[in-house]
Amino acid sequence: CITISPENKVFCGLWAGVGFGVLYPDRKAFSYYTFRPEDRLRDWYNDLEFDKKGNLYLGFWGGPGLTLFDYHKGTFGKCLKTRFHPAFSSRLMTTLQLDDKGHLWLGTTDTGPHLYFPEEDTAIDFLNQLSKKEALDLQKVYEIKKDNTGSIWIGARGLYLARTENPQPLQKIKLDERYAGLEIYDLLPEQKMLVWLLTDRGLLRYNHLSGGISDYSSIVKLRFDEKHTGAVRLKDGRFMFAGSNGLAIVNTKKINLNLPRPNVYLSSLLVFDKVKIANIRKEETIRLKHNENFFTIQIGSDVWDTDNTFRFSYKLEGFNKEWIALPSSEREAHFTNVPPGHYIFRVKVEDNLGNKYTNVAECSLSVIPPFWNRWWFISFLVFSVFLLTFYFWWARVKGLRLSLFNSELNQKLLRLQMNPHFIFNSLSAIQNYIYTQQTHLAGNYLSDFAHLIRLILDNSRNELIPFEKELETIKLYLNLQKLRFENKFDYSIRVDPELNNGEYEIPPMLAQPFLENAIEHGLKNLNRKGFISIRYQWLNGMIHFELEDNGIGLVASSSHKEKTKSGHKSLAISICKERLETLRKKRGGNIAFRLEEIKTSDGKVGGTR
């Protein structure tokens, strides 16, 4: 190891326990200094370094470790090994380097790099800041050098960089995968962030700005190892390198490492490992369905079979945020779960000199969204939801209106059934039985009257009632009407056997308005005994109700009302029409009724149906 003092004296560290010496060129003399002459095992030097104050630091390989030396007096100063951790192992020093702030960087064989602060007389080590795997690569430091910007470069198993203003943590330079595990025995920084690397794979030149490495090993055929390495920049700008097999002077201006631009093309596209497009043209836009978003693009080049001079990267713009390095053994770019959209696939190439060739191959690619993700379907869906919401709101309002209307109809029907004339005349007839001492009949009819009123009130609360209850109400009503009209008519009720099983329900009080019409307008003014025929049938899944009377008919009834100017206004038919229409809207189906006169064979009116 060699270093120059502030007075331009040459200090040289010697190996094999001899010590170190000072060369006096003017006197052609050489002075030797030995730390412990009686013990040559302690006097091995790997590096010497002067600080800005003129202090000389001795980098022992073993012995006392880092030690100060007063070269003016020729005496050894204090030993600094206790400032480092671990103190014993850190004595095995390999290199020293003073940074721009006057701090001393030192490398060791077993404990990695350390940084000593002379003003505070303290030191820090870096291995304890790393994982075990990372620390293993930095355990043995070969060389530490400072560049013209003040940055510190460290050569170990890999390349490391530290900034003087913020030395922690160390930055491990990410080199190309071809240089994994690279042993860097020596290094020589130059301007523009270029660093020469003397490695186990020959002479390399690293460009920190581009991240590329230029390989000079095929031109400068030096072999380097831990003990045989050296590098210096000459005054004329050339570089001198030393290895185990000799010296070499390199003039970079006369060495041309430029490589021809590689030919790159996109060969085919696979979807789920099946070929979809066999030959991709640059101007072609590839269109994929939404379920074809797991695909592979195969890349071709005329440099695949050469050495690892070129590095390939790819990017699917719009999907990948960063360029993805293509491993040297790979020829395909894989993509999974790519969302619908328009993308541009690009390939770029970089050689080991740091030259970059962008967009050497590209193509446009679109993943078409499914129909349920397209604007027209979303618009249709929103519109459909709006229509459905409106429909349900309208149906709800309509249902409420129908319920209200039905309730009003039931009230009208109840008032119709609770006709004051009917109630008054029925009670008068029962009273007559009481006056004539026919108390038994009066009691029976009074009980029937009360039961009828109770049924009418109960049934009016329900939308549907069992068929048997409706039949019971009709019988009670007709019996009381017979009493009221003094048995002026008879009646018969025929029921289909299917309707007697108790499983059918019908709207309450549906037949009563028609019975009232038959009695009041058909039989009341009849000069003979009247008859009402009632029939319930089960036809085609529906209940068919039929009522016939042998009264005066529809036309005669209307004429009689006009002649007598009767104040009685029948609402039965209109209420029933409204009620049946409401029931049809609410429950669907074919619900209707027909009103007609019965004609005899000779054309006369025989009643109403």
Buried (B, 14 or more C-beta within 10 A) or exposed (E): BEBEBEEEBBBBBBEEBBBBBBBEEEEEEEBEBBBBEEEBEBBBBBBBBBBEEEBBBBBBBBBBBBBBBEBEEEEBBEBBBEBBBEEEBBBBBBBBBBBEEEBBBBBBBBBBBBBBBBEEEEBBBBBEBBEEEBBEBBBBBBBBBBBEEEBBBBBBBBBBBBBBEEBEEBEBBEBBEBBEEBBBBBBBBBEEBBBBBBBBBBBBBBBBEEBBBBBBBEEBEBBBEEEBBBBEBEEEEBBBBBBEEEEBEBEBEEEEBEBEEBEBBBBBBBBEEEEBBEEBEEEEEBEBEBEBBBBBBBBBBEBEEEEEBBBBBBBBBBBBEEBBBBEBEEBEBEBEEBEBEEBBBBBBBBBBBBBBBEEBBBBBBEBBBEEEEEEEBEEEEEEEEEEEEEEEEEEEEEEEEBEEBBEEBBEBBBEBBEBEEBBEBBBEBBEBBEEEEBEEBBEBBBEBBEBBBEBBEEBBEEBBBBBEBBBBBBBBBBBBBBBBBEEBBEBEBEBEEEBEEEEBBBBBBBBBBBBBBBBBBBBBBBEEEBBBBBBBBBEEEEBEBEBBBBBBBBEBBEEBBEEEEEEEEBEBEEBBEBBBBBBEBBEEEEBEEEEEBBEEEEEEBBBBB
